[in-house]
Amino acid sequence: MSAVNVADNLEAVQAEIAAAARQARRRTGSVTLVAVTKTHDAHRIRPAIDAGHRVFGENRVQEAASKWPALRQEWDDLELHLVGALQTNKAVDAVTLFDVIESVDRPRLVNALAKAMARTGCRPKCFIQVNTGEEEQKAGCLPGDADDLIAGARSAGLDVAGLMCIPPFDEEPSSHFSLLAGIARRNGLEGLSMGMSADYATAIAHGATHVRVGTAIFGSRRS
Ligand SMILES: *Cc1c(COP(=O)(O)O)cnc(C)c1O
């Protein structure tokens, strides 16, 4: 196994975020780094927490449930984001585990989350995921359905904080980032979760408030 220095990587990513923000004439503090820890165990995650990082992302409810409750026992100020697809039957687990759910993408899920929140009293912030590339296999609502879904989520009582997208792997991401920013603007939403290891600087230039970075911090994933 190659040595991965998580603390060094984290520092480098934070420096690049600061540089990209500066270049875009934005405050560094206006961009939140969501460190995506999927497939990595606590041993790999701890150096990031020890270095002072507090905001993390996972893409599966079950995997998050196996790692994060123990870490939260040790640190009470962690903020956990769900960045992966969510099934309606896991809504209760999701609202109790996560502080932010970034993958709200259909009316049935909005309803399931509203019920889960009423039942548990947990009210995570939500991002609406938009499938900006209109890719068949990808999660997210179609851009043309976004306004209705945002309105529906708001009227169901969800705390809609912004939008999230994952552009197609084989396309230049800029047009996807600006499409997402436009939908957010016309709906009065401030949060924009966009940009991953390969393109977070570009996303910041387009207004990202949250960048989701895994590989550049924790190294490559096996699965
Ligand atoms: C895995 C994942 C990321 C992080 O991707 P990297 O390329 O490893 O930085 C970001 N967003 C989502 C939704 C993911 O599933």
PDBQT file of the ligand as one rigid body, heavy atoms in Angstrom, charges set to zero:
ROOT
HETATM    1  C1  LIG A 301     -16.901  10.020  -4.100  1.00  0.00    +0.000 C 
HETATM    2  C2  LIG A 301     -17.632  11.287  -4.283  1.00  0.00    +0.000 A 
HETATM    3  C3  LIG A 301     -16.954  12.515  -4.281  1.00  0.00    +0.000 A 
HETATM    4  C4  LIG A 301     -15.442  12.630  -4.143  1.00  0.00    +0.000 C 
HETATM    5  O1  LIG A 301     -14.848  12.247  -5.334  1.00  0.00    +0.000 OA
HETATM    6  P1  LIG A 301     -13.261  12.362  -5.557  1.00  0.00    +0.000 P 
HETATM    7  O2  LIG A 301     -13.104  12.354  -7.030  1.00  0.00    +0.000 OA
HETATM    8  O3  LIG A 301     -12.652  11.187  -4.881  1.00  0.00    +0.000 OA
HETATM    9  O4  LIG A 301     -12.821  13.647  -4.958  1.00  0.00    +0.000 OA
HETATM   10  C5  LIG A 301     -17.703  13.664  -4.445  1.00  0.00    +0.000 A 
HETATM   11  N1  LIG A 301     -19.046  13.622  -4.589  1.00  0.00    +0.000 NA
HETATM   12  C6  LIG A 301     -19.715  12.466  -4.590  1.00  0.00    +0.000 A 
HETATM   13  C7  LIG A 301     -21.196  12.493  -4.757  1.00  0.00    +0.000 C 
HETATM   14  C8  LIG A 301     -19.050  11.265  -4.440  1.00  0.00    +0.000 A 
HETATM   15  O5  LIG A 301     -19.740  10.108  -4.460  1.00  0.00    +0.000 OA
ENDROOT
TORSDOF 0
